[in-house]
Amino acid sequence: LLPMSVIGGLVAFYQSLIHWGINAVSISGCTAVGAACSKIYVSEFGYITIPFMSFTIFVYSIGVKLIYYQARKING
């Protein structure tokens, strides 16, 4: 769970940066036909988008898993 959450969190953070207009590392351009790659479907408070929501869930799952690992190590 932990490695997958870290990878997913990195991807979600990269997508959030793209939505916020910070495109430091461009992997590929938009090649979608008939759809807008830059369209933002949800924008609450000016920064909460769908990729940011998924990033938040990944960070939450990483935190819960780390707490679980620590509690398991203490309790044996």
N, C-alpha and C positions, 0 to 999 in steps of 0.2 A: 504493500500500500504506500509506503513512504517514498520509494523511488518514482513511482507513477505519479504521485501527488506533486513531487518536486518538478518533474518534467511538465506536467499539465500546468502547474503554476507559472513556470517560465514562459510557456506558450501563451497563456492567458495574459501575462504581463506584457509580452511583446505586442499582442493584439490591442491591449489597452493603450500602449504608447502610440500605435498607429492611429487609433481613434482620436487621441488627444492631439495629433498633428506632429508628434515627435517621431520621425522616421529616420533614425540614425543608421540603421542597418537594413537596407532594402533587399530582401531575398528574391522577390519577383514582383513584377507589376501585376495589375489587375487584368486578367484576360477573359473575364466573364462576358458572355454575349447576352445582351438584353437585361442585364442587372447592374446596379450601381454598387461597386465594392466599397465605396466610401460612405454609403448611406448609413446613418445612425438611427436605429429603430427605437431605442430607449435612451433617454438622457435625463436623469434626475439630478438636481442640484448642480448641473453643469459638468459633472465628471463621472457619475455612475452610469456606466453603459453595460451591456450584456457581457462583454469580455471582462470588465472589472468585477462584475458579480461573480463570474466563474473563478476569477483570481482570488476573491475573498473566500469562496468555498474551499478552494485548494489550500489556502493558508490556514483556514480553520481545521481542515482535516489533518494537516501536518501537525498543528498544535495539539490536537486531541491524541494523535498517535504518539507523539513525543511524551505527553503526560502519561499515557498508558504504559509506554516502555519504562518510564522512570518509576511508576508505581509498582510495576511488576518486578523491577530490579530490587526495590526496597523490601517488598513483601516476599521475595523469594520465588 
